[in-house]
Amino acid sequence: MERFQLELKTPAGVLSAEVEVATGFVPLASIVPLVQRLGAEAHRLEENRVVQAGGRISCQKGCAACCRMLVPVSPLEAITLRRYVLSLPEERRRQVRDKIDEAKRRLEHAGLLGALRDVAESVKARSDEELEPLNQDYYALRMPCPFLDNEQCSIYEHRPAACRELLVTSPAEWCDDLAHNAVAPIDVSIRVSTVLGVLWAEATGQAPRLIPLPIAIDWAARHDDTARELRKGTDLLNRALETITRFLEQGSPARTPQPVDPDTRSGDRPATG
């Protein structure tokens, strides 16, 4: 393993982080926690900016209106989520499987399951405009996420980036009717699922794609060969930083990751630049 000191300039401020990366070959999905961490740090900067400007985040525990929306996940997130589900005790794994199957039955009855599968297996990237009618049809079902138990997320620590990134400053009750209320989400400077989707596409030579959450586990099972693809950990880090840079609103370049001397104390490490 090798440690690096990173510095990224985001619209909400400078993100500094020390990360540890494997120097050898690792599965593609091993980059997911690192990118999620950088996304979370960038989102905290955005939250701080909102609060400093006098705003307030409305989202609270048990507020699950957004858990009726169509959640997109990247292929690498789907692979990671499937691994997590497979690690669960047998009884819990069966419960999750049953809820996913029920969600698919409802989607098929509504005539949406085929469209969702088409999105997941598309050979070309779909624009937000192309997907909006499907998003609206899905939301009209008001179907809870298959991972929602008693209005609380059962995979909270492993939830997709799209769920982590959706925070609003508008009144929480407005989220109960997104079709008629213009909620005010805070800005997202690093969209983790998009970054991971591009990384997967570059590594596999396929089109970038986002997979609807209700069929993500099935998609990952069908593409298990992707889960076994290996890349050097440091190469994955550099690709991730290059991709993040392209999506930062201000286009500020991410600095080349600087190795951290393992013998240097945390407080005495040199800054990058």
N, C-alpha and C positions, 0 to 999 in steps of 0.2 A: 504494500500500500504506500501511496505517496500523498502528502498533504500539499494543498495549494491555497494561496490567499487570492481571492477574487475581488474584483471591484467593478460594479456596473452602475452606470448613471441612468437612473430612471426619471420619468417626469416628476416623481414625488420626492426625489432625493437620491443620494448615493447609497447603493446597496453594497455592503462589505461582508464577506463571508469566508470562513476557512472551511475547506472541504477535503475529504479524504477519498482517494480514487485508487482502484486496483491498477497496477501497472501491467498485469498480464491480460489474457483474454477472458472476457466475461460475457454472459448472455446480454442481448440487447436491452432487455427489460430492467437490467440492474441500474440503468441510468434514471429510472423513474423516481425513486426517493430523492435523489439529488436535485432534479429539476423541480419536483414538487416543493422542496425546501426553498429554492430560490424564488419560486413563484409566491410562496407564502410570505417570505421576507419582503418582497416587492409589494405585496398586498397590504402588509402591515404599514409600510410607508404611506400608501394611499389612505388607509384608515386614519393614520395620524394626521395627515393633511386635512382630511374632512373634519376631524374633531377640532383641530387648531383653527379652522375657519368658522367654527361655531355649529357644525353639523352634529348629528347623532345617528349611530347605526341602530336601526330598528329591530334587526333580527335577534331573536332570543331563543333559548332552549324550548322545544315544543312547538315552535312556529314552523309548520311543515307545508304551507301552501305551495311553496316552490317544488315540493316533492311530488307534485302532480304534473310537472313539466317534463318534456322530452329531454333527457340528459344525454349529451354526446360524450363519448369517451374515445380516446386514441387507441389504436391497436395495442400499444405497449401497456396502457392502463388495463385494457381488457385481459391481457395475458396475466398481469400482476393480480387482478381481482380474481381470476379463475384459480390461480395458485393459492390465494388466501382461502377461498371457499373450499378447495380440496383439503386444506389443512384443518378444517373445522371437525369437531367430533361428528360421528356418523349421524346421530339424531338431528343435530343442528343443520348439518349438510342436507339432510332429507327435507327439512322444513324450508330451507332456502330454495331447493330445487322445486318443491311443490308450489311455492309462491311465484317463482319464475314461470312455471308451466301454466299456472292460472292466468298470469298476465298475458302470456302468449295466446291463450284461448280467447281472452277478451279482445285482444288486438285482432285476432283472426276473424272473430265475429263482427268486428267493426270494419273489416276490410282494410286494415292498416298493416298487418303483419308482413305481407308481401312487399309493400312499399318500403318498410323498414329494412327488410333483408336486401332489397335492391340498393339502398343507400350503403349498407355495410359492405356489399360486394362490388360496388361501382368501380369501373376501370378509369373513371375520371373524377376529379374533385368536384364536389357540388358547392355552389355558392349559397350564401345565406338566403338570398332571394328565392332560389330554387327550392330550398327546404322550408321556407316559411309556411306554405299551405299545409304541409305535413305536420309541422309544429303546432299549428292551430287546430288541426283535426285531432291530434293526440291530446292536446290540452282540453278540448271539449269533452273528452271522456271522463275527466277528473279522476283518473285512475291512479291510486297511490303507487309509488315506487315499490317494486317487489322486496326491497331491502328496508322498507319502513315498517316498524313494529310499534303499535300503540303511539303513533304520531312521533316516534323518535327513530333516528337512523341507527340501524343495527350494525352498520359497518363504518361508524363515524371516523375512526382512525384510518380507515382504508377507503374512504369515500372518494369519488372522482374529483378531479380538479375543478370541473364546471360547478360542482356543488360548493366547493370551498370558496370559489371566486364570487359567487352571487351574494352580495350584501347590499342592502338598500337603506336610504335615509328617509324615504317617504313613510307614512304611517303603515305599520305592519298589517293592519286590516285591509289595506288596499290590495295586498297580494292575494287575497281570497278571490278577487275577480280581475285577473290580469287583462281580460278582454276589454274591460271598460275603464280601468284605472291606469294612468301613466305613472308607473312606479319609477323611482329614481335610484338606479344602481350606482355604486361608486365605480370609478374607473378601474380597469384592469390593465396594467402595463405589460405584464408577462402572462399570456394565455397558455397555460401549461399543456392543455390537451392539443392545442395547435402546434406548439413546439415539438411535442412528442410525436405527433402525427407526421410532421415533416421529417424528423429523424428516422422514423420507421420507413417512410417512403424512400429516402435517400439510401438507406441500408439494404432495402429489398428490391429497389428498382420499380416499385409499384406506385400508383397514384396516391397522394395523401388522402386520407379518409378519416371520418369520425363515425363511430359505431353507436347506434342507439343502445342505451343501457339495458333494456329488457332482453336483448338478444346478444349482449356482449360475451357472456359465459359460453354460449353455443358457438359464437364466432371464434373465440380463442381455442376452443376444442378442435374446431375444423382446421385451424391454422397452427397447430401445435409445432409444425416444423419451424415457424418463425420464432417460437420460444427457445429453440435450440441454437439459433444463429449466434455466433460469437464475434466480438470485436474487442480491440484493446481498450481498456478502461480510459486511458488518457485520450485516445482518439474520440471516444464517445463524449468526454468532457469538452474537448475543443469543438466538436460538431454542435453540441448543445449550446455553447456560448455563441458560436457564430449564428445559430438560428435565433437565439434570444435577441441578439443584437438587431437582426433584421426586423423583428417585431416590436422593438421598443419605439414608442411614439416619436421620440425626438431623434431617433436614429443615432444615438450616441454609441460609439464602438465599445464593446467590452474589452478590457485590457487582457493581454495574454496572461493566463494563470501563472503565478509565480510560486515555485516550490518553496515550502516552508522547511527550514532546518529543524529536524526533530529535536536537536539539542538546544534550540532557542526557546526561552520561556515565552508564554503567550503575550505578556505585556511588553516584551522587547522585540517582537517580530518587526522586521522592516516593512513599511507600507509599499504597495506597488506603485509603479510610475517612475 
